[in-house]
């Protein structure tokens, strides 16, 4: 009786850091390791615990700087040499069968945009996402679909076609008149289970954030929130870019083993596509058996939180924002006077809001609102990255700051180095004089 020898398995080696290459991208390698074999130093560099490493290569694949490599121990090198000498094919262990994964992912196809509506009024971010969705769908060579849920909302399907959708899944019933998580969750999950989209996009609004998180949890996939950029890589993965580490870096996140890929995008981050009247599309009615008695939440009354003096900073075309350089709450009256002359609104940086000088609803930035006005005037704002991500896509940026090295000047189209308490009143005075001279102040302002 002879003992059969097991075939030698090709060694995969262990991971190690290449000196001088790490860019401290945000611990992507640490989070990718399935056995916690990577620890981070205080400076943000990884340390590979060789005795724990199983050679799965996941850290190597996720590293954007190619700062991690695989190496063989002397014993592993000996096995590899023996295999090469035998000329026999080596059996390589893999962490997941690539063929099975590819087959699983190939069952998903199409880009979907959830059309958020309240009482039939669509949130503008839905049309902004439709433009980006059209771009992604064209890159993938698939259809762009709208998800329309509500009561008496069929007209919104035609509106979605005018913004680029090829088709619209319509769930129209009285139980969906008002947004409630349970009802909308069942409706969207039913659609995903039946039609298997590869990408689902929602607005990062109160409603969108609530629904997207619930849907991702139920269908068992990943969700990237508050994205500022979306693209497609060469493997059909959705590249989801968002600020990380307090806005100090921009991280690109991919969900490469699960579908659908889900992302939320804040309003005014992406431009809406041009509206095309009478653009054709297909409405796909879907029946969702959700009963009113099964929904735990009941809508008794809708009370609007919009007071008469409510200001929508996100929707303004002219914004004059103040930061720590305003020195105090009373000084924002200077900005309000200028805003009144321009027909705009007053915004604020986080530091001004934290100081109690302006209400939180006026805050512009990563933790406030994202804006895309025609003109954005930054007064006494240094330009921290957290603020820049919320206003850098404005059509025209004017910065006023006494510090010539302030980061705000790097994104500003026009910069004024000077005392804002002199500059702002001078601009306001000039606008007033132009209005007195011309019956068309808007035209005079532009010419000036």
C-alpha positions in Angstrom: 0.0 0.0 0.0 1.6 3.2 -1.2 0.8 6.6 0.3 -0.5 9.0 -2.3 1.2 12.4 -2.2 -1.0 15.5 -2.2 -0.2 17.9 -5.0 1.8 20.8 -3.9 -0.1 24.1 -3.9 1.4 27.1 -5.3 2.3 29.5 -2.4 0.8 32.9 -2.5 3.3 34.5 -0.2 2.7 37.2 2.4 2.1 41.0 2.1 4.7 43.6 2.9 4.9 47.4 2.6 7.2 48.9 -0.1 9.2 51.7 1.6 8.4 55.3 0.5 5.2 54.5 -1.5 2.4 54.7 1.0 0.3 57.9 0.6 -1.8 57.3 3.8 -5.0 57.1 1.7 -7.3 56.3 4.6 -6.7 52.7 5.8 -8.3 51.0 2.8 -5.8 48.2 3.1 -6.6 47.7 6.8 -10.4 47.5 6.2 -9.9 45.1 3.3 -8.0 42.5 5.3 -10.3 39.6 6.3 -8.0 38.4 9.1 -7.0 41.8 10.7 -3.4 41.3 9.7 -2.8 45.0 9.0 -2.6 47.7 11.7 -2.2 51.5 11.2 0.5 53.6 12.8 -0.1 57.1 14.1 1.2 58.5 10.8 -1.3 56.5 8.8 1.0 53.9 7.4 0.1 50.2 7.5 2.1 47.5 9.4 1.6 44.0 8.1 1.5 41.3 10.8 3.2 38.6 8.8 2.3 35.7 11.1 -1.4 36.5 10.5 -1.3 37.2 6.8 -3.0 34.5 4.7 -1.8 35.8 1.3 -5.3 36.7 0.0 -3.9 39.7 -2.0 -6.9 41.9 -1.1 -4.7 44.6 0.4 -2.6 44.6 -2.8 -5.6 45.0 -5.0 -7.1 48.0 -3.1 -3.9 50.0 -2.7 -4.1 53.0 -5.1 -0.4 53.7 -4.8 0.8 50.0 -5.3 2.6 50.3 -2.0 2.0 46.7 -1.0 3.6 43.6 -2.6 3.6 39.9 -2.0 6.9 38.1 -1.1 7.8 34.4 -0.5 9.5 33.0 2.6 12.5 30.7 2.0 10.3 27.6 2.5 7.6 28.9 0.1 10.3 29.7 -2.5 11.5 26.1 -2.1 8.0 24.8 -2.8 7.7 27.0 -5.9 11.1 25.9 -7.2 10.1 22.3 -6.8 6.9 22.9 -8.7 8.7 24.6 -11.5 11.2 21.7 -11.7 8.4 19.2 -12.0 6.7 21.2 -14.7 3.4 20.3 -13.1 0.6 22.9 -12.9 0.3 24.4 -9.5 -3.0 24.5 -7.7 -3.6 28.0 -6.5 -6.0 28.7 -3.7 -8.3 31.6 -4.3 -10.5 33.5 -1.8 -13.6 33.3 -4.1 -14.4 31.5 -7.3 -14.1 34.2 -9.9 -16.4 32.4 -12.3 -19.2 32.2 -9.8 -18.8 35.8 -8.9 -18.8 36.9 -12.5 -22.0 34.9 -13.1 -23.6 36.4 -10.1 -22.8 40.0 -11.1 -23.8 39.5 -14.7 -27.4 38.9 -13.7 -27.6 42.6 -12.8 -28.1 45.2 -15.5 -29.2 48.8 -15.8 -29.0 52.1 -14.1 -31.9 53.3 -11.9 -32.6 56.7 -10.4 -35.2 57.1 -7.7 -37.5 60.0 -8.4 -38.2 61.7 -5.0 -41.5 63.5 -4.8 -43.6 65.1 -2.2 -47.2 65.8 -3.0 -46.3 65.4 -6.7 -43.4 68.0 -6.5 -40.1 66.4 -7.5 -36.9 67.1 -5.6 -34.5 68.8 -8.0 -31.7 66.4 -7.1 -33.7 63.7 -8.9 -33.2 65.4 -12.2 -29.6 66.2 -11.4 -29.1 62.4 -10.8 -30.9 61.7 -14.0 -28.2 63.5 -16.0 -25.4 61.6 -14.3 -27.4 58.4 -14.6 -27.7 59.0 -18.4 -23.9 59.3 -18.6 -23.3 56.1 -16.6 -25.9 54.2 -18.6 -24.3 55.3 -21.9 -20.9 54.2 -20.6 -22.2 50.8 -19.7 -24.4 50.4 -22.7 -27.6 49.8 -20.7 -31.0 51.5 -20.1 -31.6 54.3 -17.7 -34.7 53.7 -15.6 -36.6 55.9 -13.3 -38.4 54.6 -10.1 -41.6 56.6 -9.6 -43.6 55.7 -6.4 -46.6 57.6 -5.1 -50.3 58.3 -5.8 -51.4 59.9 -9.1 -47.8 60.3 -10.2 -47.8 58.9 -13.7 -47.1 62.4 -15.1 -43.7 62.2 -13.4 -42.7 59.3 -15.6 -43.0 61.5 -18.7 -41.0 64.2 -16.9 -38.3 61.6 -16.2 -38.2 60.8 -19.9 -37.6 64.5 -20.7 -34.5 64.4 -18.5 -33.0 61.3 -20.1 -34.8 58.1 -18.7 -35.5 55.3 -21.2 -38.2 53.8 -19.1 -39.9 54.2 -15.8 -41.1 51.7 -13.2 -44.4 53.1 -11.9 -45.9 52.1 -8.5 -49.1 54.1 -8.1 -51.4 53.5 -5.2 -53.1 55.4 -2.3 -50.8 53.7 0.3 -47.8 55.5 -1.3 -49.3 59.0 -1.2 -47.1 60.0 1.7 -43.6 58.8 2.2 -43.3 56.2 4.9 -40.2 54.0 5.2 -42.0 50.6 5.4 -44.2 51.2 2.3 -41.5 52.6 0.1 -38.9 50.1 1.3 -41.2 47.1 0.2 -41.9 48.8 -3.1 -38.3 49.5 -4.1 -37.0 46.1 -2.8 -39.7 44.3 -4.8 -38.5 46.1 -7.9 -34.8 45.3 -7.3 -35.5 41.6 -6.6 -37.6 41.3 -9.8 -35.4 43.4 -12.3 -31.9 43.4 -10.7 -30.3 46.8 -11.6 -26.6 47.1 -11.3 -26.7 50.7 -10.1 -29.3 52.6 -8.0 -28.9 56.3 -7.3 -30.9 58.4 -4.8 -30.7 62.0 -3.5 -28.9 62.6 -0.2 -32.0 64.3 1.2 -33.7 63.4 4.4 -36.0 61.1 2.5 -33.3 59.7 0.3 -30.9 58.9 3.1 -33.6 57.2 5.1 -34.8 55.0 2.1 -31.3 54.2 0.7 -30.0 52.9 4.0 -33.0 50.7 4.5 -32.9 49.3 1.0 -29.2 48.6 1.1 -29.6 46.7 4.4 -32.5 44.6 3.1 -31.0 43.6 -0.3 -27.6 43.0 1.3 -25.4 45.4 -0.6 -23.1 48.4 0.0 -24.1 52.1 0.0 -21.9 55.1 -0.4 -23.4 58.3 1.0 -22.9 61.9 0.0 -21.0 61.2 -3.2 -19.5 64.1 -5.1 -18.4 62.1 -8.2 -19.5 58.9 -10.0 -17.8 57.0 -12.7 -17.3 53.5 -14.2 -14.1 51.5 -14.2 -13.0 48.9 -16.7 -14.8 46.1 -14.8 -18.2 47.8 -14.8 -17.8 48.8 -11.1 -19.2 52.1 -10.0 -16.5 54.4 -8.7 -18.1 56.4 -5.9 -16.0 59.5 -4.8 -16.8 61.3 -1.6 -14.9 63.3 1.1 -13.4 61.3 3.9 -11.5 62.1 7.1 -13.5 65.3 7.7 -13.1 66.3 4.1 -9.3 66.3 4.1 -9.1 63.6 1.4 -11.3 62.4 -1.4 -11.9 58.6 -1.2 -13.1 56.5 -4.2 -15.2 53.6 -3.0 -16.2 50.5 -5.0 -18.6 47.7 -4.3 -17.1 45.0 -6.5 -18.7 41.9 -5.1 -22.3 42.9 -4.5 -25.1 44.3 -6.6 -26.8 46.6 -6.9 -24.2 49.3 -6.3 -26.0 52.1 -4.4 -25.0 55.7 -3.9 -26.6 58.9 -2.6 -25.7 62.3 -4.0 -26.3 65.7 -2.3 -28.4 68.3 -4.1 -26.6 70.8 -6.4 -23.5 68.6 -6.6 -24.1 67.5 -10.2 -25.6 69.5 -13.0 -29.1 68.6 -14.3 -29.2 67.5 -18.0 -31.0 69.7 -20.5 -34.7 69.0 -20.6 -36.0 67.6 -23.9 -39.8 67.9 -24.4 -41.7 64.9 -25.8 -38.8 62.6 -25.4 -40.2 59.0 -25.8 -40.0 56.4 -23.0 -41.7 53.3 -21.7 -43.8 53.2 -18.6 -43.8 49.8 -16.8 -46.7 49.7 -14.3 -45.9 47.5 -11.3 -48.4 46.3 -8.6 -47.0 46.2 -5.1 -49.2 44.5 -2.5 -48.7 46.8 0.4 -51.7 47.2 2.7 -52.4 50.3 4.7 -53.1 48.2 7.8 -49.6 46.6 7.6 -47.8 50.0 7.8 -47.0 50.9 11.4 -46.7 54.7 10.7 -49.8 56.7 10.0 -49.8 60.2 8.6 -52.3 62.3 10.6 -51.3 65.8 9.5 -48.6 67.5 7.5 -47.2 70.6 9.1 -44.8 72.6 7.0 -41.6 73.9 8.7 -41.2 76.6 6.2 -41.9 79.9 7.9 -42.5 83.2 6.1 -38.9 84.2 6.6 -37.5 80.8 5.5 -34.4 81.1 3.3 -33.4 78.3 0.9 -29.7 78.8 0.6 -29.3 75.7 -1.7 -31.7 77.1 -4.3 -30.4 80.7 -4.3 -28.7 82.2 -7.4 -26.7 84.8 -5.5 -25.1 83.9 -2.1 -23.0 86.1 0.1 -21.4 84.0 2.8 -19.5 85.0 5.9 -17.0 83.2 8.0 -14.9 83.7 11.1 -13.6 86.9 9.6 -17.0 88.6 10.2 -15.9 88.9 13.8 -19.5 88.9 15.2 -23.2 88.3 14.6 -24.0 91.9 14.2 -21.6 92.3 11.3 -23.7 90.0 9.1 -26.0 93.0 8.6 -23.3 94.2 6.1 -23.8 91.0 4.1 -27.6 91.1 4.3 -27.5 94.6 2.8 -25.4 93.5 -0.1 -27.6 90.4 -0.6 -30.7 92.6 -0.7 -29.2 94.7 -3.5 -28.3 91.6 -5.5 -31.6 89.7 -4.8 -29.6 87.0 -3.0 -29.3 85.4 0.4 -26.8 85.3 3.2 -24.9 82.0 3.9 -22.2 81.1 6.4 -19.3 78.8 7.0 -19.4 76.2 9.8 -17.2 78.3 12.1 -19.8 81.2 11.9 -22.6 78.8 12.6 -20.8 77.2 15.5 -20.2 80.6 17.0 -24.0 81.2 16.9 -23.7 84.1 14.4 -26.0 82.4 11.8 -28.6 79.6 12.0 -27.6 76.1 10.8 -29.9 76.2 7.8 -27.6 78.9 6.3 -24.5 76.8 6.6 -22.7 76.0 3.3 -20.2 73.1 3.2 -19.8 69.4 3.8 -21.9 69.4 7.0 -24.2 72.0 5.7 -25.7 72.5 2.2 -24.1 72.1 -1.2 -24.8 75.1 -3.4 -24.3 76.0 -7.1 -25.3 79.7 -7.4 -24.5 81.9 -10.3 -22.4 84.1 -8.0 -20.9 83.1 -4.6 -19.2 85.8 -2.6 -17.1 84.5 0.3 -16.4 87.1 2.9 -13.8 86.4 5.7 -13.8 82.7 4.8 -10.4 81.0 4.9 -11.4 78.2 2.6 -11.1 74.9 4.5 -11.8 71.8 2.3 -15.0 71.2 4.3 -16.4 74.5 3.0 -15.0 74.2 -0.5 -16.7 70.9 -1.3 -20.0 72.7 -0.7 -19.5 75.7 -3.0 -16.7 75.0 -5.4 -19.0 74.3 -8.3 -20.5 77.8 -8.3 -20.5 79.5 -11.7 -18.6 82.5 -10.3 -16.7 82.7 -7.0 -15.5 86.0 -5.5 -13.4 85.9 -2.4 -12.7 88.8 0.0 -10.1 88.1 2.6 -7.2 90.1 4.1 -5.0 87.0 4.1 -3.5 86.7 0.6 -2.5 83.1 1.2 -6.0 82.0 2.2 -7.0 78.7 0.5 -10.2 80.3 -0.7 -8.3 82.1 -3.4 -7.3 78.8 -5.0 -10.8 78.2 -6.1 -12.0 81.8 -6.5 -12.4 83.3 -10.0 -11.8 86.7 -8.6 -10.0 87.5 -5.3 -9.9 90.8 -3.3 -7.2 91.0 -0.7 -8.4 93.6 1.7 -10.6 94.5 4.7 -14.1 93.1 4.1 -15.5 95.9 6.4 -14.4 98.4 3.7 -14.8 96.3 0.6 -18.4 95.0 1.2 -19.9 98.5 1.9 -18.1 99.8 -1.1 -19.6 97.2 -3.4 -23.1 97.8 -1.9 -22.8 101.5 -2.4 -21.7 101.0 -6.0 -24.7 98.8 -6.7 -27.1 101.3 -5.2 -25.7 104.1 -7.4 -26.1 101.9 -10.5 -29.7 101.2 -9.6 -30.4 104.9 -9.3 -28.9 105.5 -12.8 -30.6 102.7 -14.7 -34.2 101.3 -14.9 -32.5 97.9 -15.5 -30.3 97.3 -12.5 -29.5 93.7 -13.4 -28.1 94.7 -16.7 -26.1 97.5 -15.1 -24.7 95.1 -12.5 -23.4 92.8 -15.2 -21.9 95.6 -17.3 -20.3 97.0 -14.2 
